[in-house]
Amino acid sequence: MKSTSLRILAGLFVGVVAGALLAGSSGGLTALRIAQPVGKLWLDGLTMTVVPLVFSLLVSGVMSATAHASNGTIATRALLWFAVLLLAASLLSVAVTSLVLRASPLPQAAVALVASGGVGPAAPASADWLGGIVPTNVIRSAADTAMVPLVLFALLFGIAATRIESDLSQQIERTFRGIAQAMLMIVRWVLWLAPLGVLALGFGVGLRLGGGAAGVLAHYVMVVVAACLATTLLSYAAAMLFGRIGLSSFARAALPAQIIAVSTQSSLASLPAMVEASHPLGIAKSTGGIVIPLAVSLFRATSAGANVAVAIYLAHLHAVPLSVGTMIAGAIVAAAVSVAAVGLPAQVSFFAIIAPVCIAMGVPVVLLPLLLAIETLPDVFRTLGNVTADLAVARIVGRRLEPHAKRSQ
């Protein structure tokens, strides 16, 4: 996957540089007429999988999480904390990203990007966004890419499917896993062409922004990293407040796993170090052995917050007005669809999980592939925050269920 990231980044670099060099020339405009439809076709290839992929992943993910919850009290408590912190991280990101963009507005060069962006889906007005949450026609919601009611229906459908006869429930889960796998295969085919598609989209950006493109992308990275760090701090606060552990004790216990997370950009690679942190965190290994693997599989609080930040940044970039209701709806969708990222490669999950958030907020997704090309740096902070949040929940759940376990001071 690292080689894929490098190929995509190379495509972005070549496209932006070529566009900047040809800016203002007749040859540049001729090349743009070729690049635009190529970029659009590639983007449409990704977009066409969003609804069936997210719906299938959500249904199967919710069914899996519900099965875990039925296996015991520890898993149930962990899942409840996952839900609380996912929503809290998403809402915190709304506030932090809005404040950061107010303190550090978009670079002036970013205005030129609006011309290269598509038209986003219409977001509901602030007065009626709540009324649009429950779908009156699920098929129409899917056809209109109305992500908020579609996500709600997928969550309810997944829960309901676990309450029917076991053989029928298993058939439903297998069916949706099969659909998800088929969609992922299509996504992998489309991503194989990612260097070409990103090059074509990047060419238009370079043609319009010239050398200012680097400044816009650097500003974007700064905003998303700020959102990731905010969620990381939220995890420390949750561990201290609800896990009743001192800041220095939690920080010392989490440090080895955090170092691995930063160096590998993989929560899975950090899993052994997180399990080893159970003792210094004052958690019985039996509890940590359940909660931590479950967290690595299902819980990505920082990623959910970062996805909200990406959507809000793109809204500012495209001058899409965001009401409070619209941002709350985006935060809810981000928290819910983060469950669908389980086991997905970074290149797949970036688009498949952020696009529904953007669509729910009425934000165009045409620039997402360009941001995918520079996701490596924000991904370091995503992984750091996810690992920290995993350990915070382990401490909270472990402390509540193991009252006599040794506690760090």
CORJOHU-V81588 format. One record per residue. RES is the residue in three letters. PHI is phi in radians with two decimals (NA if undefined). PSI is psi in whole degrees, -180 to 180 (NA if undefined). D_CENTER is the distance of its C-alpha to the mean C-alpha in Angstrom with 1 decimal. Layout:
# CORJOHU-V81588
res=RES phi=PHI psi=PSI d_center=D_CENTER
res=RES phi=PHI psi=PSI d_center=D_CENTER
This chain:
# CORJOHU-V81588
res=MET phi=NA psi=-29 d_center=17.5
res=LYS phi=-1.13 psi=-37 d_center=18.5
res=SER phi=-1.14 psi=-37 d_center=21.3
res=THR phi=-1.11 psi=-43 d_center=18.9
res=SER phi=-1.06 psi=-41 d_center=16.9
res=LEU phi=-1.15 psi=-39 d_center=20.4
res=ARG phi=-1.14 psi=-42 d_center=21.6
res=ILE phi=-1.15 psi=-43 d_center=18.9
res=LEU phi=-1.09 psi=-40 d_center=19.5
res=ALA phi=-1.11 psi=-39 d_center=23.2
res=GLY phi=-1.09 psi=-42 d_center=22.8
res=LEU phi=-1.09 psi=-46 d_center=21.2
res=PHE phi=-1.07 psi=-48 d_center=24.0
res=VAL phi=-1.11 psi=-43 d_center=26.7
res=GLY phi=-1.11 psi=-48 d_center=25.7
res=VAL phi=-1.13 psi=-44 d_center=25.4
res=VAL phi=-1.12 psi=-44 d_center=28.6
res=ALA phi=-1.08 psi=-42 d_center=30.5
res=GLY phi=-1.13 psi=-40 d_center=29.5
res=ALA phi=-1.14 psi=-39 d_center=30.6
res=LEU phi=-1.20 psi=-32 d_center=33.9
res=LEU phi=-1.69 psi=5 d_center=34.7
res=ALA phi=-1.03 psi=133 d_center=33.9
res=GLY phi=1.47 psi=-2 d_center=36.9
res=SER phi=-1.81 psi=158 d_center=38.6
res=SER phi=-1.17 psi=-32 d_center=39.6
res=GLY phi=-1.13 psi=-35 d_center=38.2
res=GLY phi=-1.12 psi=-42 d_center=34.8
res=LEU phi=-1.17 psi=-37 d_center=35.0
res=THR phi=-1.13 psi=-45 d_center=36.2
res=ALA phi=-1.13 psi=-34 d_center=33.4
res=LEU phi=-1.13 psi=-37 d_center=30.9
res=ARG phi=-1.12 psi=-25 d_center=32.4
res=ILE phi=-1.52 psi=-41 d_center=31.6
res=ALA phi=-1.20 psi=-38 d_center=28.2
res=GLN phi=-1.03 psi=-51 d_center=26.8
res=PRO phi=-1.15 psi=-32 d_center=27.4
res=VAL phi=-1.13 psi=-48 d_center=26.2
res=GLY phi=-1.08 psi=-40 d_center=22.9
res=LYS phi=-1.16 psi=-42 d_center=22.7
res=LEU phi=-1.08 psi=-42 d_center=23.7
res=TRP phi=-1.15 psi=-42 d_center=21.0
res=LEU phi=-1.12 psi=-40 d_center=18.2
res=ASP phi=-1.10 psi=-34 d_center=19.8
res=GLY phi=-1.08 psi=-37 d_center=19.8
res=LEU phi=-1.29 psi=-44 d_center=16.0
res=THR phi=-1.12 psi=-33 d_center=15.8
res=MET phi=-1.13 psi=-19 d_center=18.4
res=THR phi=-1.60 psi=-8 d_center=16.4
res=VAL phi=-1.07 psi=-52 d_center=13.5
res=VAL phi=-1.12 psi=-55 d_center=15.6
res=PRO phi=-1.13 psi=-34 d_center=17.3
res=LEU phi=-1.19 psi=-51 d_center=14.5
res=VAL phi=-1.14 psi=-42 d_center=12.1
res=PHE phi=-1.10 psi=-45 d_center=15.3
res=SER phi=-1.16 psi=-43 d_center=16.7
res=LEU phi=-1.15 psi=-38 d_center=13.8
res=LEU phi=-1.15 psi=-46 d_center=13.6
res=VAL phi=-1.06 psi=-51 d_center=17.4
res=SER phi=-1.17 psi=-36 d_center=17.8
res=GLY phi=-1.16 psi=-42 d_center=15.2
res=VAL phi=-1.16 psi=-39 d_center=16.9
res=MET phi=-1.12 psi=-40 d_center=20.2
res=SER phi=-1.15 psi=-44 d_center=19.5
res=ALA phi=-1.12 psi=-39 d_center=18.4
res=THR phi=-1.13 psi=-37 d_center=21.5
res=ALA phi=-1.12 psi=-41 d_center=23.6
res=HIS phi=-1.08 psi=-42 d_center=22.6
res=ALA phi=-1.11 psi=-33 d_center=23.4
res=SER phi=-1.32 psi=-9 d_center=26.8
res=ASN phi=-1.50 psi=-7 d_center=27.7
res=GLY phi=2.83 psi=168 d_center=28.4
res=THR phi=-1.16 psi=-39 d_center=28.1
res=ILE phi=-1.04 psi=-50 d_center=26.0
res=ALA phi=-1.11 psi=-39 d_center=23.1
res=THR phi=-1.09 psi=-46 d_center=23.4
res=ARG phi=-1.10 psi=-41 d_center=23.3
res=ALA phi=-1.08 psi=-44 d_center=20.3
res=LEU phi=-1.11 psi=-38 d_center=18.4
res=LEU phi=-1.11 psi=-42 d_center=19.6
res=TRP phi=-1.19 psi=-35 d_center=18.4
res=PHE phi=-1.00 psi=-48 d_center=14.9
res=ALA phi=-1.10 psi=-44 d_center=14.8
res=VAL phi=-1.09 psi=-48 d_center=16.5
res=LEU phi=-1.29 psi=-31 d_center=14.4
res=LEU phi=-1.07 psi=-47 d_center=11.0
res=LEU phi=-1.18 psi=-40 d_center=12.7
res=ALA phi=-1.10 psi=-42 d_center=14.4
res=ALA phi=-1.13 psi=-40 d_center=11.5
res=SER phi=-1.16 psi=-43 d_center=10.0
res=LEU phi=-1.19 psi=-38 d_center=13.6
res=LEU phi=-1.08 psi=-39 d_center=14.4
res=SER phi=-1.12 psi=-36 d_center=11.9
res=VAL phi=-1.00 psi=-48 d_center=13.7
res=ALA phi=-1.20 psi=-47 d_center=16.9
res=VAL phi=-1.14 psi=-47 d_center=16.2
res=THR phi=-1.10 psi=-41 d_center=14.7
res=SER phi=-1.11 psi=-41 d_center=17.6
res=LEU phi=-1.18 psi=-42 d_center=20.1
res=VAL phi=-1.11 psi=-42 d_center=19.1
res=LEU phi=-1.23 psi=-26 d_center=19.4
res=ARG phi=-1.28 psi=-40 d_center=22.7
res=ALA phi=-1.32 psi=-33 d_center=24.0
res=SER phi=-2.29 psi=83 d_center=22.9
res=PRO phi=-1.07 psi=166 d_center=22.9
res=LEU phi=-1.00 psi=142 d_center=21.8
res=PRO phi=-1.02 psi=150 d_center=24.3
res=GLN phi=-1.04 psi=-31 d_center=27.1
res=ALA phi=-1.14 psi=-20 d_center=26.3
res=ALA phi=-1.16 psi=-22 d_center=23.0
res=VAL phi=-1.03 psi=-34 d_center=25.2
res=ALA phi=-1.16 psi=-20 d_center=26.2
res=LEU phi=-1.23 psi=-24 d_center=22.7
res=VAL phi=-1.03 psi=-36 d_center=23.1
res=ALA phi=-1.15 psi=-27 d_center=25.8
res=SER phi=-1.60 psi=-6 d_center=23.5
res=GLY phi=-1.54 psi=153 d_center=20.8
res=GLY phi=-1.48 psi=-175 d_center=21.2
res=VAL phi=-1.62 psi=128 d_center=21.7
res=GLY phi=-1.43 psi=163 d_center=18.8
res=PRO phi=-1.14 psi=150 d_center=19.3
res=ALA phi=-1.22 psi=129 d_center=21.3
res=ALA phi=-1.54 psi=148 d_center=19.7
res=PRO phi=-1.16 psi=148 d_center=21.9
res=ALA phi=-1.16 psi=157 d_center=24.3
res=SER phi=-1.04 psi=-28 d_center=23.9
res=ALA phi=-1.32 psi=-26 d_center=27.0
res=ASP phi=-2.12 psi=13 d_center=25.8
res=TRP phi=-1.13 psi=-35 d_center=22.1
res=LEU phi=-1.17 psi=-37 d_center=22.9
res=GLY phi=-1.20 psi=-17 d_center=25.3
res=GLY phi=-1.63 psi=5 d_center=22.9
res=ILE phi=-1.25 psi=-43 d_center=20.7
res=VAL phi=-1.52 psi=121 d_center=23.1
res=PRO phi=-1.31 psi=131 d_center=23.6
res=THR phi=-1.52 psi=-23 d_center=27.3
res=ASN phi=-2.53 psi=102 d_center=26.9
res=VAL phi=-1.11 psi=-39 d_center=23.9
res=ILE phi=-1.09 psi=-42 d_center=25.0
res=ARG phi=-1.16 psi=-39 d_center=25.2
res=SER phi=-1.04 psi=-42 d_center=21.8
res=ALA phi=-1.14 psi=-43 d_center=20.5
res=ALA phi=-1.14 psi=-34 d_center=22.8
res=ASP phi=-1.54 psi=2 d_center=21.8
res=THR phi=0.94 psi=43 d_center=18.0
res=ALA phi=-1.48 psi=95 d_center=18.0
res=MET phi=-1.27 psi=-35 d_center=14.6
res=VAL phi=-1.09 psi=-55 d_center=15.5
res=PRO phi=-1.13 psi=-32 d_center=18.7
res=LEU phi=-1.18 psi=-41 d_center=17.4
res=VAL phi=-1.13 psi=-43 d_center=14.7
res=LEU phi=-1.05 psi=-45 d_center=17.5
res=PHE phi=-1.12 psi=-40 d_center=19.9
res=ALA phi=-1.10 psi=-41 d_center=17.7
res=LEU phi=-1.10 psi=-47 d_center=17.4
res=LEU phi=-1.15 psi=-41 d_center=21.1
res=PHE phi=-1.11 psi=-43 d_center=22.1
res=GLY phi=-1.10 psi=-43 d_center=20.5
res=ILE phi=-1.15 psi=-44 d_center=22.3
res=ALA phi=-1.10 psi=-35 d_center=25.4
res=ALA phi=-1.16 psi=-20 d_center=25.5
res=THR phi=-1.50 psi=-7 d_center=25.9
res=ARG phi=-1.77 psi=4 d_center=28.9
res=ILE phi=-1.80 psi=-175 d_center=31.0
res=GLU phi=-0.95 psi=141 d_center=33.3
res=SER phi=-1.07 psi=-39 d_center=31.7
res=ASP phi=-1.19 psi=-38 d_center=32.7
res=LEU phi=-1.20 psi=-40 d_center=31.3
res=SER phi=-1.06 psi=-43 d_center=28.0
res=GLN phi=-1.13 psi=-38 d_center=27.8
res=GLN phi=-1.11 psi=-42 d_center=28.6
res=ILE phi=-1.10 psi=-45 d_center=25.8
res=GLU phi=-1.09 psi=-43 d_center=23.2
res=ARG phi=-1.10 psi=-39 d_center=24.7
res=THR phi=-1.08 psi=-48 d_center=24.7
res=PHE phi=-1.27 psi=-30 d_center=21.0
res=ARG phi=-1.13 psi=-39 d_center=20.2
res=GLY phi=-1.13 psi=-43 d_center=22.5
res=ILE phi=-1.08 psi=-44 d_center=20.9
res=ALA phi=-1.07 psi=-43 d_center=17.5
res=GLN phi=-1.11 psi=-40 d_center=19.2
res=ALA phi=-1.12 psi=-42 d_center=21.1
res=MET phi=-1.11 psi=-40 d_center=18.1
res=LEU phi=-1.13 psi=-34 d_center=16.5
res=MET phi=-1.13 psi=-42 d_center=19.9
res=ILE phi=-1.10 psi=-43 d_center=19.9
res=VAL phi=-1.06 psi=-42 d_center=16.6
res=ARG phi=-1.11 psi=-38 d_center=18.1
res=TRP phi=-1.09 psi=-44 d_center=21.2
res=VAL phi=-1.16 psi=-41 d_center=19.6
res=LEU phi=-1.18 psi=-23 d_center=17.7
res=TRP phi=-1.07 psi=-29 d_center=21.1
res=LEU phi=-1.64 psi=9 d_center=22.2
res=ALA phi=-0.99 psi=-43 d_center=19.2
res=PRO phi=-0.98 psi=-40 d_center=21.6
res=LEU phi=-1.21 psi=-45 d_center=23.9
res=GLY phi=-1.13 psi=-44 d_center=21.5
res=VAL phi=-1.18 psi=-37 d_center=19.8
res=LEU phi=-1.04 psi=-45 d_center=23.4
res=ALA phi=-1.13 psi=-44 d_center=24.5
res=LEU phi=-1.19 psi=-40 d_center=21.8
res=GLY phi=-1.13 psi=-30 d_center=22.4
res=PHE phi=-1.07 psi=-44 d_center=26.1
res=GLY phi=-1.12 psi=-37 d_center=25.9
res=VAL phi=-1.13 psi=-47 d_center=23.9
res=GLY phi=-1.10 psi=-36 d_center=26.5
res=LEU phi=-1.15 psi=-36 d_center=29.3
res=ARG phi=-1.52 psi=-37 d_center=28.3
res=LEU phi=-1.74 psi=-26 d_center=27.2
res=GLY phi=1.09 psi=-135 d_center=29.3
res=GLY phi=-1.19 psi=-15 d_center=28.8
res=GLY phi=-1.26 psi=-11 d_center=26.7
res=ALA phi=-1.08 psi=-40 d_center=23.6
res=ALA phi=-1.09 psi=-40 d_center=23.2
res=GLY phi=-1.12 psi=-39 d_center=23.4
res=VAL phi=-1.15 psi=-45 d_center=20.7
res=LEU phi=-1.16 psi=-38 d_center=18.2
res=ALA phi=-1.14 psi=-39 d_center=19.2
res=HIS phi=-1.12 psi=-41 d_center=18.8
res=TYR phi=-1.05 psi=-47 d_center=15.2
res=VAL phi=-1.03 psi=-42 d_center=14.5
res=MET phi=-1.06 psi=-42 d_center=16.5
res=VAL phi=-1.16 psi=-45 d_center=14.7
res=VAL phi=-1.18 psi=-40 d_center=11.2
res=VAL phi=-1.08 psi=-39 d_center=13.1
res=ALA phi=-1.07 psi=-41 d_center=14.8
res=ALA phi=-1.13 psi=-40 d_center=11.9
res=CYS phi=-1.11 psi=-44 d_center=11.0
res=LEU phi=-1.15 psi=-34 d_center=14.7
res=ALA phi=-1.10 psi=-42 d_center=15.1
res=THR phi=-1.20 psi=-36 d_center=12.9
res=THR phi=-1.07 psi=-45 d_center=15.0
res=LEU phi=-1.12 psi=-36 d_center=18.1
res=LEU phi=-1.06 psi=-38 d_center=17.2
res=SER phi=-1.14 psi=-42 d_center=17.2
res=TYR phi=-1.04 psi=-46 d_center=20.6
res=ALA phi=-1.10 psi=-41 d_center=21.9
res=ALA phi=-1.13 psi=-41 d_center=21.0
res=ALA phi=-1.11 psi=-41 d_center=22.7
res=MET phi=-1.22 psi=-43 d_center=25.7
res=LEU phi=-1.35 psi=-49 d_center=26.1
res=PHE phi=-1.70 psi=-24 d_center=25.4
res=GLY phi=-1.62 psi=-6 d_center=26.0
res=ARG phi=0.89 psi=56 d_center=29.1
res=ILE phi=-2.33 psi=144 d_center=28.8
res=GLY phi=-1.20 psi=154 d_center=29.8
res=LEU phi=-1.04 psi=-48 d_center=27.5
res=SER phi=-1.14 psi=-38 d_center=29.4
res=SER phi=-1.14 psi=-45 d_center=29.5
res=PHE phi=-1.16 psi=-42 d_center=25.8
res=ALA phi=-1.09 psi=-42 d_center=25.1
res=ARG phi=-1.13 psi=-42 d_center=27.8
res=ALA phi=-1.19 psi=-35 d_center=26.5
res=ALA phi=-1.43 psi=-21 d_center=22.9
res=LEU phi=-0.98 psi=-48 d_center=23.9
res=PRO phi=-1.01 psi=-44 d_center=24.6
res=ALA phi=-1.17 psi=-36 d_center=21.3
res=GLN phi=-1.14 psi=-39 d_center=19.5
res=ILE phi=-1.09 psi=-43 d_center=21.8
res=ILE phi=-1.13 psi=-40 d_center=20.9
res=ALA phi=-1.07 psi=-44 d_center=17.1
res=VAL phi=-1.18 psi=-40 d_center=17.7
res=SER phi=-1.35 psi=-29 d_center=20.1
res=THR phi=-1.86 psi=-18 d_center=18.4
res=GLN phi=0.96 psi=39 d_center=14.6
res=SER phi=-2.49 psi=119 d_center=14.6
res=SER phi=-1.16 psi=-34 d_center=14.4
res=LEU phi=-1.11 psi=-40 d_center=16.8
res=ALA phi=-1.16 psi=-25 d_center=19.3
res=SER phi=-1.49 psi=-6 d_center=19.3
res=LEU phi=-1.00 psi=-49 d_center=20.2
res=PRO phi=-1.02 psi=-42 d_center=24.0
res=ALA phi=-1.16 psi=-34 d_center=24.0
res=MET phi=-1.18 psi=-40 d_center=22.0
res=VAL phi=-1.13 psi=-40 d_center=24.6
res=GLU phi=-1.14 psi=-25 d_center=27.4
res=ALA phi=-1.29 psi=-8 d_center=26.2
res=SER phi=-1.00 psi=-44 d_center=27.1
res=HIS phi=-1.13 psi=-53 d_center=30.8
res=PRO phi=-1.11 psi=-21 d_center=30.4
res=LEU phi=-1.46 psi=-4 d_center=28.0
res=GLY phi=1.32 psi=31 d_center=30.8
res=ILE phi=-2.00 psi=136 d_center=29.1
res=ALA phi=-1.09 psi=139 d_center=31.1
res=LYS phi=-1.05 psi=-29 d_center=29.9
res=SER phi=-1.11 psi=-38 d_center=30.1
res=THR phi=-1.27 psi=-48 d_center=27.5
res=GLY phi=-1.06 psi=-34 d_center=25.2
res=GLY phi=-1.20 psi=-17 d_center=25.7
res=ILE phi=-1.69 psi=-51 d_center=24.2
res=VAL phi=-1.22 psi=-44 d_center=21.5
res=ILE phi=-1.16 psi=-49 d_center=19.9
res=PRO phi=-1.05 psi=-36 d_center=19.5
res=LEU phi=-1.12 psi=-40 d_center=18.1
res=ALA phi=-1.14 psi=-43 d_center=15.5
res=VAL phi=-1.07 psi=-33 d_center=14.6
res=SER phi=-1.38 psi=-37 d_center=14.3
res=LEU phi=-2.10 psi=-18 d_center=12.5
res=PHE phi=-1.97 psi=114 d_center=11.2
res=ARG phi=-2.36 psi=71 d_center=8.1
res=ALA phi=-1.11 psi=-45 d_center=8.9
res=THR phi=-1.16 psi=-38 d_center=8.1
res=SER phi=-1.09 psi=-41 d_center=4.5
res=ALA phi=-1.08 psi=-45 d_center=4.7
res=GLY phi=-1.11 psi=-42 d_center=7.3
res=ALA phi=-1.13 psi=-36 d_center=6.2
res=ASN phi=-1.13 psi=-37 d_center=4.2
res=VAL phi=-1.11 psi=-42 d_center=7.6
res=ALA phi=-1.07 psi=-41 d_center=9.4
res=VAL phi=-1.06 psi=-46 d_center=8.7
res=ALA phi=-1.11 psi=-43 d_center=9.9
res=ILE phi=-1.15 psi=-40 d_center=12.8
res=TYR phi=-1.06 psi=-45 d_center=13.8
res=LEU phi=-1.14 psi=-35 d_center=14.1
res=ALA phi=-1.08 psi=-44 d_center=16.1
res=HIS phi=-1.12 psi=-38 d_center=18.4
res=LEU phi=-1.11 psi=-40 d_center=18.8
res=HIS phi=-1.64 psi=7 d_center=19.9
res=ALA phi=0.99 psi=40 d_center=21.8
res=VAL phi=-1.56 psi=119 d_center=20.2
res=PRO phi=-1.20 psi=137 d_center=21.5
res=LEU phi=-2.09 psi=120 d_center=19.2
res=SER phi=-1.44 psi=167 d_center=21.0
res=VAL phi=-1.04 psi=-43 d_center=20.2
res=GLY phi=-1.08 psi=-41 d_center=19.9
res=THR phi=-1.12 psi=-42 d_center=17.4
res=MET phi=-1.20 psi=-37 d_center=15.1
res=ILE phi=-1.13 psi=-42 d_center=15.5
res=ALA phi=-1.07 psi=-42 d_center=14.8
res=GLY phi=-1.09 psi=-39 d_center=11.5
res=ALA phi=-1.14 psi=-40 d_center=10.7
res=ILE phi=-1.13 psi=-45 d_center=12.1
res=VAL phi=-1.10 psi=-42 d_center=10.2
res=ALA phi=-1.06 psi=-43 d_center=6.7
res=ALA phi=-1.13 psi=-41 d_center=8.6
res=ALA phi=-1.25 psi=-48 d_center=10.1
res=VAL phi=-1.32 psi=-11 d_center=7.9
res=SER phi=-1.08 psi=-27 d_center=5.9
res=VAL phi=-1.10 psi=-30 d_center=9.5
res=ALA phi=-1.31 psi=-6 d_center=9.5
res=ALA phi=-1.46 psi=1 d_center=7.6
res=VAL phi=-1.01 psi=121 d_center=10.9
res=GLY phi=1.30 psi=4 d_center=12.9
res=LEU phi=-1.47 psi=141 d_center=11.2
res=PRO phi=-1.06 psi=153 d_center=12.0
res=ALA phi=-1.01 psi=-41 d_center=9.6
res=GLN phi=-1.13 psi=-34 d_center=11.1
res=VAL phi=-1.32 psi=-49 d_center=10.6
res=SER phi=-1.15 psi=-32 d_center=7.1
res=PHE phi=-0.97 psi=-50 d_center=6.2
res=PHE phi=-1.38 psi=-45 d_center=8.4
res=ALA phi=-1.14 psi=-28 d_center=8.4
res=ILE phi=-1.72 psi=-29 d_center=5.2
res=ILE phi=-1.45 psi=-36 d_center=5.3
res=ALA phi=-0.97 psi=-44 d_center=9.0
res=PRO phi=-1.06 psi=-34 d_center=9.7
res=VAL phi=-1.15 psi=-46 d_center=8.6
res=CYS phi=-1.07 psi=-45 d_center=10.8
res=ILE phi=-1.10 psi=-40 d_center=13.4
res=ALA phi=-1.11 psi=-27 d_center=13.7
res=MET phi=-1.73 psi=4 d_center=14.5
res=GLY phi=1.28 psi=31 d_center=16.8
res=VAL phi=-1.86 psi=133 d_center=15.3
res=PRO phi=-1.06 psi=146 d_center=16.2
res=VAL phi=-1.88 psi=8 d_center=13.8
res=VAL phi=-1.10 psi=-27 d_center=16.6
res=LEU phi=-1.61 psi=-4 d_center=15.5
res=LEU phi=-0.99 psi=-41 d_center=12.0
res=PRO phi=-1.06 psi=-33 d_center=14.0
res=LEU phi=-1.16 psi=-39 d_center=15.6
res=LEU phi=-1.25 psi=-31 d_center=12.6
res=LEU phi=-1.01 psi=-36 d_center=11.6
res=ALA phi=-1.14 psi=-25 d_center=15.1
res=ILE phi=-1.99 psi=23 d_center=14.7
res=GLU phi=-1.30 psi=-14 d_center=11.4
res=THR phi=-0.98 psi=-46 d_center=13.7
res=LEU phi=-1.19 psi=-51 d_center=14.5
res=PRO phi=-1.03 psi=-30 d_center=11.3
res=ASP phi=-1.13 psi=-29 d_center=10.3
res=VAL phi=-1.03 psi=-45 d_center=13.5
res=PHE phi=-1.35 psi=-29 d_center=12.5
res=ARG phi=-1.06 psi=-49 d_center=9.1
res=THR phi=-1.15 psi=-42 d_center=11.4
res=LEU phi=-0.99 psi=-48 d_center=14.2
res=GLY phi=-1.17 psi=-39 d_center=12.6
res=ASN phi=-1.09 psi=-44 d_center=11.3
res=VAL phi=-1.14 psi=-42 d_center=14.9
res=THR phi=-1.09 psi=-42 d_center=16.5
res=ALA phi=-1.15 psi=-38 d_center=14.9
res=ASP phi=-1.03 psi=-46 d_center=16.1
res=LEU phi=-1.20 psi=-34 d_center=19.5
res=ALA phi=-1.10 psi=-45 d_center=19.7
res=VAL phi=-1.15 psi=-39 d_center=19.3
res=ALA phi=-1.04 psi=-42 d_center=21.7
res=ARG phi=-1.15 psi=-44 d_center=24.2
res=ILE phi=-1.10 psi=-50 d_center=23.9
res=VAL phi=-1.20 psi=-41 d_center=24.4
res=GLY phi=-1.14 psi=-38 d_center=26.9
res=ARG phi=-1.18 psi=-37 d_center=29.0
res=ARG phi=-1.27 psi=-34 d_center=29.3
res=LEU phi=-1.66 psi=-17 d_center=30.3
res=GLU phi=-2.16 psi=69 d_center=32.4
res=PRO phi=-1.11 psi=-20 d_center=34.5
res=HIS phi=-1.77 psi=3 d_center=37.0
res=ALA phi=-1.20 psi=154 d_center=34.7
res=LYS phi=-1.11 psi=131 d_center=35.3
res=ARG phi=-1.96 psi=140 d_center=33.3
res=SER phi=-1.30 psi=148 d_center=32.7
res=GLN phi=-1.75 psi=NA d_center=34.4
